[in-house]
Amino acid sequence: MAVIKGDLYGPNPDVLYGTAFDDQIYGYEGDDWINLSAGHDTIYGGPGTDTISALGLVYPARGVGINLLQHKGTSGAVKGDSYDSIENILGSQYHDTLRGDNGNNVIAGDDGVDEIYGEGGDDILNGNWWLHDDGLADFLYGGDGNDTLDGGKGKDVLHGGDDDDILLGGAGADRMLGERGFDTVDYSASSKFVRVDLLNGKGFHGDAGGDELKSIESVIGSNFADDLTGGKHAEVLSGIGGDDDIDGGRGADILYGGDGRDKIRGGGGADHIDGGPGNDRLTGDKGNDTFVYKPGYGEDHIKDTKLGHDHIDLSAFHFANAAAVQNLASDVGKGVLIDFGFGDTLLIEHVDVGDLTIGFLIL
């Protein structure tokens, strides 16, 4: 039996290797990296955020099972290992089953079709090691806690579990289930525009192509011209970049266009509509809607306005009173045009300068 120890005298990060025999490995203080080996090993991470890695295990040519909740290795070359004070796992080149504990874990597979379970805590789960994406189909389950699940390439299954999760399916036709909590699908890394329809639970084109979505409350689009449609419930749709087309659907939604010339329609419900920078066309449709306009937003156009129901949020300008806004406004054919200077204008249809009062305006 070999006894392998990290730095005893300070919180320095150690990189430790076991032998082919039954080892005792002590990380002590610091964020340690412990490379797993053959033999029935006993591993103590100690204080700090410690990682065990099965990446170097190539014999036998099979995956590993690691369960931090039970503090042990359950299959493959690590069967019989015991683990204490370990927070993170990097899997092997094969088909692994990796489970966290009730703390905050970072768990990543490598090659192979992996099954990864976060259990409790706020976890980050990745079907592939961040430096290598094998493109195979992985299964990620967040469990309790606010988790981030990243499938990478391939036809992955991402199951958020309880609480508020972020799901990144990546390229490939993925199945993403948020389950309980406020869950987000994130397509910001897509190299092409995406189309997402939460009403029908479908994704099209780019990284969203072929995706199936269920129990999702929020969508983050790409940096291109996306088409995002909400469902029956209150959702958050964010376009980020590009000339986006966003429709909130039936619920009371928060809709954000981001950069670009966006078209945003609230749909049913009391919606919060923020076009972001760029010359946007905004429509509230049904419900008591709030339109947000800020410095640097360009030439925005609000197509429908219902006095007594809708509101215009200009709080970012810090106007002293409504009269200060009226001094910048003029009646035009379609409504009222407010010229803030520096290329920023807001055209509001179906109102006139006299309607720009507290109650309609949020200052």
Secondary structure, DSSP 8 states (H G I E B T S, - for coil): -EEEE--SSS----EEE--SS-EEEE--SS--EEE--SS--EEE--SS--EEE-TT--SSSS--EEETTTTEEEEGGGTT-EEES--EEE--SS--EEE--SS--EEE--SS--EEE--SSS-EEESS-TT-------EEE--SSS-EEE--SSS-EEE--SS--EEE--SS--EEE--SS--EEE-TT-SS--EEETTTTEEESGGGTT-EEES--EEE--SS--EEE--SS--EEE--SSS-EEE--SS--EEE--SS--EEE--SS--EEE--SS--EEE--SS--EEE--TT--EEEE----TTT-EEE-GGG--SSHHHHHTTEEE-SSEEEEEEETTEEEEEET--GGG--BTTEE-
